Amino acid sequence: MRAYYYDNLPGDQRLAHDSGSSVPPSTLEQLGVHYWNIPVHDGGEFDVKEVDAIAREREYKNRDVINVSKEGLGEAYEAKIKMFFEEHMHEDEEIRYILGGSGFFDVREHPTDNWIRIAMEPGDMIVLPAGIYHRFTLDERNVIKAMRLFKDEPKWTPYNRGASTDENPIRHDYLRAIGVGA
């Protein structure tokens, strides 16, 4: 995992958009973003016990694997990529463990509203807290395989940024959790 400020220059969202200014892990921690590295070996092998321990600690009961690629999503590929890159939040944590491929999670830094880009590769596991504004895109390889973990039944409900989402109680809880009055 590598984190840095997004350069905000126009162009393909799949490019690095690296401003040259890195972001330390402590900044991500202040935003409530958690990170682990659990190596993925040749053939896709990884330490299941370590993933299971994190899942137990965070009370995740379900999981699935998503293949975000033209082959994996078929005709829905372009629409999904566009939807994933719209700025949004969720009312639940978003946890992803990268098994193959690579991509970027962008999170909003508060209170600056700057984008922080998090480059993810196999072995990277990230938890985005409920209520954080974020987005996702593939990189130029156009493929990522990720394990998704869920507290209950698998669901992924985005709430696009806007006035009503800004007033969502989960968003307010998030802001309070990072020390900002909401």
Disulfide bonds with the S-S distance in Angstrom:
none
